[in-house]
Amino acid sequence: MFKAKGLAENIYVQIGHLVIDFLGGSTSCCAPNVFGIQARFHVEKISGNCFLVDVLVRDVTKIVMRVFAITVGRLCRRKNMAERGYPLANENYPLVSVVTPCLNMAKYLEQTIESVLSQDYPNIEYIVIDGGSTDGTIEILEKYKGKLRYMTGKDRGASDAVQRGFLLSHGSVFAYLPADDTYYPGAVRSAVAHLIEHEDHAGIYGEGMWTDEEGKSLGLYPTLDFSPEDLAKSCYVCQPASFVRRDVYATLGGLDADLHYAFDYDFWLRLSKFYTLKRINVLFANSRMRLDNKTLGRRRQVFKENMKVVKGHTGYVPFQWIHGYSSYLLDGRDQFFEPLVPSFSKYFLSLLVGTVYNPLHPLRFWRDWMSVMTLGGLQRRWSHTWLARRLGRRA
């Protein structure tokens, strides 16, 4: 009896893996569960007899019928996509869907579009989701009709636009590129090659170059190797330089449309709980920094939403976020074009702010707070205070 049970379980598992392979899936990341028919031992006893073969035949028949239905559905969907002019995936070149959320970005949009359409990768689906622009954006999009698809209409913001674009897309690889950012030549081809090479990762991210409004390089985005612990301290994934597998994006629910500043950071934090990303030391994208964009133009809201997101996922707001926010409260500097200038007052304000933001973990925050400041650093901060100058006691 136990031998029969083991044989049956093994047969179900092998069937599950064969079907998953047939449908283009990966048995390394899939449970042995084929469309609701689990790889479990089915035994029916009638008058004390075990009808194992009957049960196997019954379930295998169900599997075959479901595989047939899905295969026919896929073929019909593929034919429909071809008739409508959509790109199709193939074994050598998986379909890559790129979505650009846009609102009144006519000044930069054409550069973004050209950077996508000029890629040397042959299987890209490009979708632009416009939020109702009034600055000539639609005229630009009309110029590229037939090379991209676009939809225009009021939305809830960039995260909502990306979600709408995802629902319209078909690629097994998904990326979104803001309307003022650009890809480097060969970025998509390189990204796909690395995704194929690193099948055990949910996605990859490359290096990004910060640029100013005119496109002049300002320096590299501070990316780091993927680590959930470090991700809680800063968003080191350069979003325009990232590419994610479609099934992972869908499983995680995509971007949170209720967020307006930290939606990409929130997505990476959610992903880090279940998957990993692979950092690639290749320049993939330019990330344009402007004084009037969300990241720099609304610093208070950006800090508060980022701290809300990281606390929601980890239950704790690290010192790095607290110190940056405290510094902004005191001097209002954007901490990019106007770099953060450490001071004694900012450091001590961060102790108060961090305690308020971490009421359940005050001791942990105090330890972090003390660990970042050496005695020499404390003396230097003190020497620049008004009180030290007044007393004439410079360290």
C-alpha positions in Angstrom: 0.0 0.0 0.0 2.7 2.5 1.0 4.7 1.6 -2.2 1.6 2.3 -4.3 1.1 5.6 -2.5 4.7 6.7 -3.1 4.4 5.6 -6.8 1.2 7.6 -7.2 2.7 10.7 -5.6 5.7 10.5 -7.9 3.5 10.1 -11.0 1.5 13.2 -10.1 4.7 15.3 -9.4 6.2 14.2 -12.7 3.0 15.0 -14.6 2.9 18.4 -12.9 6.5 19.2 -14.0 5.9 18.0 -17.5 2.8 20.2 -17.9 4.5 23.2 -16.5 7.5 22.7 -18.8 5.1 22.3 -21.8 3.4 25.6 -21.0 6.7 27.4 -20.7 6.9 27.6 -16.9 9.8 26.8 -14.6 9.6 23.8 -12.4 12.2 25.3 -10.1 9.8 27.9 -8.8 6.5 26.1 -9.1 4.8 23.9 -6.7 3.7 20.5 -8.0 0.1 21.7 -8.5 -1.3 21.6 -12.0 -4.3 24.0 -12.4 -5.9 22.9 -9.1 -5.1 19.2 -9.4 -2.5 18.7 -6.6 0.2 16.1 -6.7 -1.4 14.2 -3.8 -2.4 10.6 -3.2 -5.9 9.8 -4.4 -7.2 6.5 -3.2 -10.8 5.4 -3.4 -11.9 2.3 -1.6 -14.8 0.4 -2.7 -15.6 -2.8 -0.9 -12.0 -2.7 0.4 -10.3 -2.5 -3.0 -7.9 0.3 -4.1 -8.7 1.6 -7.5 -5.5 3.6 -8.0 -5.4 3.2 -11.8 -8.9 4.5 -12.2 -8.1 7.6 -10.2 -4.9 8.2 -12.1 -6.7 7.9 -15.4 -9.4 10.3 -14.2 -7.0 13.0 -13.1 -4.7 12.6 -16.1 -7.8 13.1 -18.3 -8.6 16.3 -16.5 -5.1 17.6 -16.9 -5.0 16.8 -20.6 -8.3 18.5 -21.2 -7.2 21.6 -19.3 -3.8 21.7 -21.1 -5.7 21.5 -24.5 -8.0 24.3 -23.5 -5.2 26.6 -22.4 -3.1 25.8 -25.5 -6.1 26.6 -27.9 -6.7 29.8 -25.9 -3.1 30.8 -26.3 -3.0 30.1 -30.0 -6.2 32.2 -30.5 -4.8 35.0 -28.4 -1.6 34.9 -30.3 -3.5 35.0 -33.7 -5.6 38.0 -32.4 -2.4 39.8 -31.3 -0.8 39.3 -34.7 -3.9 40.6 -36.5 -3.8 43.7 -34.4 -0.2 44.3 -35.0 1.2 43.6 -31.5 4.7 42.2 -31.1 4.9 38.5 -30.4 7.2 36.7 -28.0 9.6 34.0 -29.4 12.1 31.7 -27.9 15.2 33.8 -28.8 13.7 37.2 -28.0 11.2 37.4 -25.2 8.7 40.2 -25.6 9.7 43.2 -23.4 6.9 45.7 -22.5 8.0 49.2 -21.7 5.4 51.7 -20.3 6.0 55.4 -20.0 3.7 57.4 -17.7 3.4 61.0 -18.9 1.8 64.3 -18.0 2.9 67.6 -19.7 6.4 66.3 -20.6 6.5 67.5 -24.2 9.9 69.0 -23.6 11.6 65.7 -22.9 9.1 63.1 -24.2 10.6 62.8 -27.7 14.0 62.0 -26.3 12.5 59.2 -24.2 10.5 57.8 -27.1 13.6 57.8 -29.4 15.7 56.0 -26.7 13.2 53.2 -26.6 12.5 52.9 -30.3 16.2 53.0 -31.3 17.0 50.0 -29.1 18.7 47.2 -31.1 16.4 44.6 -29.4 13.9 43.3 -32.0 10.9 42.5 -29.7 9.7 45.6 -27.8 6.2 46.6 -27.0 6.1 50.3 -26.2 3.1 51.9 -24.5 2.7 55.5 -23.4 0.0 56.4 -20.8 -0.8 60.1 -20.8 -2.7 61.7 -18.0 -4.4 64.4 -20.1 -1.5 66.6 -21.2 -2.1 70.1 -22.7 1.4 71.0 -23.8 1.7 69.4 -27.2 2.3 65.8 -25.9 -0.5 64.3 -28.0 0.9 65.8 -31.2 4.3 64.2 -30.4 2.6 60.8 -29.8 0.7 61.1 -33.0 4.0 61.4 -34.9 5.0 57.9 -33.6 1.6 56.3 -34.2 2.2 52.7 -35.5 5.5 52.5 -33.6 4.0 52.7 -30.2 0.6 52.7 -28.6 -0.8 55.4 -26.4 -3.8 56.2 -24.2 -4.7 59.6 -22.9 -7.1 60.5 -20.1 -7.2 61.6 -16.5 -5.5 59.2 -14.1 -4.6 59.2 -10.4 -0.9 59.8 -11.0 2.2 58.0 -12.3 1.7 54.8 -10.4 -1.8 54.5 -11.7 -0.6 55.2 -15.2 2.0 52.4 -15.0 -0.7 50.0 -13.7 -2.9 50.9 -16.7 0.0 50.3 -19.0 0.8 47.0 -17.5 -2.8 45.8 -18.0 -2.5 46.7 -21.7 0.9 45.0 -22.1 1.7 41.4 -23.0 5.5 41.0 -22.5 7.1 38.4 -20.2 9.5 41.2 -19.2 8.1 44.5 -17.8 9.7 47.9 -17.3 8.5 51.4 -17.0 10.5 54.5 -18.1 9.4 58.0 -16.9 8.8 60.5 -19.6 11.9 62.6 -18.9 14.3 59.6 -18.6 16.1 57.7 -21.4 17.7 54.3 -22.1 21.3 53.9 -23.1 21.8 52.2 -26.5 21.6 48.4 -26.1 20.1 48.6 -22.6 17.1 46.3 -23.4 19.1 43.7 -25.2 21.6 43.6 -22.3 18.9 43.4 -19.7 17.2 40.5 -21.4 20.5 38.6 -21.7 21.1 39.0 -18.0 17.5 38.0 -17.1 18.0 34.8 -19.1 21.4 34.2 -17.5 20.1 34.8 -14.0 16.9 32.8 -14.0 16.8 32.5 -10.2 16.2 36.3 -9.8 12.9 38.1 -10.1 14.5 40.9 -12.1 17.6 42.9 -12.7 18.7 46.5 -12.3 21.7 48.2 -13.9 23.5 51.4 -13.3 21.9 54.8 -13.9 23.3 58.2 -14.7 21.9 61.3 -13.1 21.5 64.1 -15.6 20.3 67.7 -15.3 17.5 69.3 -17.3 19.7 69.7 -20.4 20.9 66.1 -20.2 24.4 66.9 -18.8 25.8 64.1 -16.7 25.9 64.8 -12.9 27.1 61.5 -11.6 26.2 57.8 -11.1 23.1 56.8 -9.2 24.3 55.2 -5.9 23.3 51.6 -6.6 24.3 48.8 -4.3 24.2 45.0 -4.5 20.7 43.7 -3.5 20.2 43.3 0.2 16.8 43.7 2.0 18.5 45.1 5.1 20.3 47.8 3.1 17.1 48.5 1.1 15.3 49.6 4.2 18.0 52.3 4.7 17.8 53.8 1.1 16.3 53.1 -2.3 19.5 52.1 -4.1 17.6 50.5 -7.1 17.6 52.9 -10.0 14.1 52.4 -11.3 14.6 53.5 -14.9 17.4 50.9 -15.1 15.3 48.0 -13.8 13.5 45.2 -15.6 11.2 42.7 -13.8 9.6 39.4 -14.9 6.0 39.8 -15.6 4.7 37.0 -13.4 6.6 38.5 -10.4 5.1 42.0 -11.1 1.6 40.5 -11.4 2.0 38.3 -8.3 3.0 41.3 -6.2 0.1 43.3 -7.5 2.3 45.9 -9.2 2.6 49.5 -8.0 0.3 50.9 -5.3 -1.8 53.5 -7.0 -2.5 55.2 -3.7 1.2 56.2 -3.4 2.5 59.3 -5.3 6.2 59.6 -4.3 7.4 56.2 -3.0 5.6 53.7 -5.2 8.7 52.3 -6.7 10.4 52.0 -3.3 7.3 50.3 -1.9 7.4 47.8 -4.8 11.1 46.9 -4.2 10.4 46.5 -0.5 7.5 44.1 -1.2 9.6 42.2 -3.7 12.5 41.8 -1.3 10.3 39.8 1.1 9.8 37.0 -1.4 12.4 37.4 -4.2 15.8 38.7 -5.1 17.1 41.1 -7.7 20.4 41.0 -9.5 22.5 44.1 -9.8 24.3 44.5 -13.2 27.3 46.8 -13.5 26.2 48.2 -16.9 24.8 51.6 -17.6 21.1 51.1 -18.6 19.5 54.5 -18.2 19.7 58.2 -17.6 17.6 59.6 -14.7 16.9 63.3 -15.1 16.9 65.4 -12.0 14.9 68.6 -12.1 14.1 71.1 -9.3 10.4 71.0 -10.3 10.1 67.2 -10.3 8.4 65.3 -7.5 11.6 64.0 -6.0 13.2 67.4 -5.5 10.2 69.8 -5.6 8.2 68.1 -2.8 10.8 67.0 -0.4 8.7 67.0 2.7 6.0 64.8 1.1 8.7 62.5 -0.3 10.4 62.0 3.0 7.1 61.4 4.8 5.8 58.9 2.3 9.1 57.0 2.1 9.3 56.7 5.9 5.6 55.6 6.0 6.3 52.9 3.4 9.5 51.5 5.1 7.8 51.5 8.5 4.8 49.7 7.0 7.0 46.9 5.6 9.7 46.6 8.4 8.0 48.2 11.4 11.0 50.5 11.8 12.4 53.7 10.3 16.2 53.6 10.1 18.5 56.5 11.1 19.3 57.4 7.5 15.7 58.4 6.7 15.2 60.1 10.0 18.4 62.2 9.7 17.6 63.2 6.1 14.1 64.4 7.1 15.4 66.2 10.2 18.0 68.0 8.2 15.4 69.1 5.7 13.1 70.4 8.5 16.0 72.7 9.7 17.4 74.0 6.4 15.0 73.1 3.6 17.8 72.0 1.3 16.9 69.5 -1.5 19.9 67.3 -0.6 20.8 66.9 -4.3 21.6 70.2 -6.0 22.0 71.5 -2.4 23.8 68.7 -0.6 23.0 67.8 3.0 25.3 69.6 5.4 25.6 67.7 8.7 25.3 69.7 11.9 25.1 69.3 15.7 21.5 70.5 15.8 20.4 68.2 12.9 22.0 65.3 14.6 20.2 65.9 17.9 16.9 66.7 16.3 17.1 63.3 14.6 17.2 61.7 18.0 13.8 63.3 18.9 12.3 62.7 15.5 13.5 59.1 15.4 12.1 58.4 18.8 8.7 59.7 17.7 8.7 57.7 14.5 9.8 54.5 16.3 7.7 54.4 19.5 7.9 50.6 19.7 11.7 50.5 19.1 13.2 53.5 20.9 16.2 51.5 22.2 17.0 50.2 18.8 16.9 53.7 17.3 19.1 55.1 20.1 21.7 52.5 19.4 21.6 53.2 15.7 21.8 57.0 16.4 24.9 56.6 18.6 26.6 54.2 16.3 26.9 56.7 13.4 28.7 59.4 15.4 32.3 59.0 16.5 33.9 61.2 19.2 35.9 63.1 16.6 32.7 63.7 14.5 30.9 64.9 17.6 33.7 67.4 18.3 33.6 68.7 14.7 29.9 69.1 14.9 30.2 70.9 18.2 32.9 73.3 16.9 30.5 74.6 14.3 27.7 75.4 16.6 26.7 78.9 17.6 27.3 78.1 21.2 30.8 76.9 20.6 31.7 80.0 18.7 30.1 82.2 21.3 32.1 80.6 24.1 35.3 80.7 21.9 35.9 77.0 22.5 36.4 75.5 19.0 37.3 71.8 19.1 
